[in-house]
Amino acid sequence: MLPFEPETLEQLQARYPDAILENWLVDDTVRPVRPGSLRTHVFDGPHGIRLIISRDTSHIGKDGFIHVSASLTQPLYQGPLDTGFISVAKAFIKQVTQTTKPIQLLGVSNKGIPHFKVHE
C-alpha cells in the first residue's frame, strides 16, 4: 500500500484525467500490478479518505466504466458500511471527478470497502 499523501482538491482534480486514460482488465489474474499500487490512481484527500480511481473493463465484452473505491485512513466514521461515510465518499468523488451525474454504489467488498461507478 502506498503511504497516505493528502493533496488539495485542485491537485486531485488536475490528476484525475490521467487516472482514467488506461483501461484495466478487472478479470486479469496475470497482471501483478493493480491501480491501487500506482500513485496515478490513488487520490488522498485532506480529510482522510483515499479514493482509488481507474477505468475498468472486462474480457466478457462489457463496456468500460470509471470505477472508484473509497477507504478511510483516519477513524472519522464507524467504517465504510456507515451510510454517513458512503455519502461523504460520494460527495468527494463528485468533487474530484467534477461530475454532475449520479455516483452509483456497486457494492461493498468482503473487506468492507465500498465500490462506486461514475457515470459519464
C-alpha positions in Angstrom: 0.0 0.0 0.0 1.2 3.5 -0.9 1.8 5.9 2.0 -1.0 8.4 2.6 -0.1 11.7 1.0 -3.0 14.2 1.1 -3.4 16.7 -1.7 -5.6 19.7 -2.2 -8.8 19.3 -4.2 -7.2 21.3 -7.0 -4.3 18.9 -7.2 -6.6 15.9 -7.2 -8.8 17.3 -9.9 -5.8 18.1 -12.1 -4.6 14.5 -11.8 -7.9 12.8 -12.4 -7.8 12.7 -16.3 -4.6 10.6 -16.1 -6.2 8.1 -13.8 -8.8 7.2 -16.5 -6.7 7.1 -19.6 -5.8 3.4 -19.4 -8.3 0.5 -19.4 -7.7 -2.1 -16.6 -9.0 -5.6 -17.2 -10.8 -6.5 -14.0 -10.6 -10.2 -14.7 -6.9 -10.2 -15.5 -5.4 -12.6 -12.9 -1.9 -12.5 -14.6 -1.0 -8.8 -14.2 0.6 -8.3 -10.8 0.1 -4.5 -10.7 -3.3 -3.1 -9.8 -4.4 0.6 -9.9 -4.1 0.9 -6.1 -0.4 0.4 -6.2 0.2 3.3 -8.6 0.1 6.9 -7.4 -1.6 7.9 -10.7 -4.8 6.1 -9.4 -4.5 6.9 -5.7 -6.3 10.1 -4.5 -5.7 11.0 -0.9 -8.0 13.7 0.5 -7.1 16.1 3.3 -10.0 14.6 5.4 -8.5 11.1 5.5 -10.4 9.5 2.6 -8.5 7.6 0.0 -10.0 7.0 -3.5 -8.6 4.6 -6.0 -9.8 5.6 -9.5 -9.5 3.6 -12.7 -11.3 2.9 -15.9 -12.2 -0.8 -15.7 -13.3 -3.2 -18.4 -13.8 -7.0 -18.7 -12.9 -9.8 -21.1 -16.5 -10.7 -21.3 -17.3 -7.7 -23.5 -18.8 -5.3 -21.1 -18.2 -1.6 -21.8 -15.6 0.0 -19.6 -16.6 2.3 -16.8 -14.9 4.6 -14.2 -14.5 2.6 -11.0 -13.8 4.2 -7.6 -13.1 2.5 -4.3 -13.1 4.6 -1.1 -11.4 3.9 2.2 -10.6 5.7 5.4 -7.1 6.3 6.7 -8.4 8.0 9.8 -11.3 6.9 12.1 -13.7 9.7 11.2 -16.7 7.4 10.8 -17.7 4.0 12.1 -16.5 2.3 8.9 -17.1 2.0 5.2 -20.5 0.5 5.7 -21.7 3.6 7.6 -24.2 5.4 5.5 -22.6 8.7 6.5 -19.3 7.5 5.1 -21.0 6.4 1.8 -22.5 9.9 1.5 -19.2 11.7 2.2 -17.3 9.4 -0.2 -19.9 10.1 -3.0 -19.5 13.8 -2.4 -15.7 13.6 -2.5 -15.9 11.5 -5.7 -18.1 14.2 -7.3 -15.6 16.9 -6.3 -12.6 15.1 -7.7 -14.3 14.0 -10.9 -16.2 17.2 -11.3 -19.2 15.2 -12.5 -22.8 16.3 -12.1 -24.2 12.8 -12.8 -25.1 10.3 -10.0 -22.5 8.2 -8.4 -23.7 4.6 -8.2 -22.8 2.3 -5.3 -21.8 -1.0 -6.9 -21.3 -2.9 -3.6 -19.0 -3.4 -0.7 -16.1 -5.8 -0.8 -15.5 -8.5 1.8 -13.0 -6.2 3.4 -15.7 -3.5 3.9 -14.6 -1.2 1.1 -17.4 0.4 -1.0 -17.0 0.5 -4.7 -18.7 3.0 -7.0 -19.4 3.6 -10.7 -19.0 7.1 -12.1 -21.4 7.7 -14.9 -20.0 9.5 -17.9 
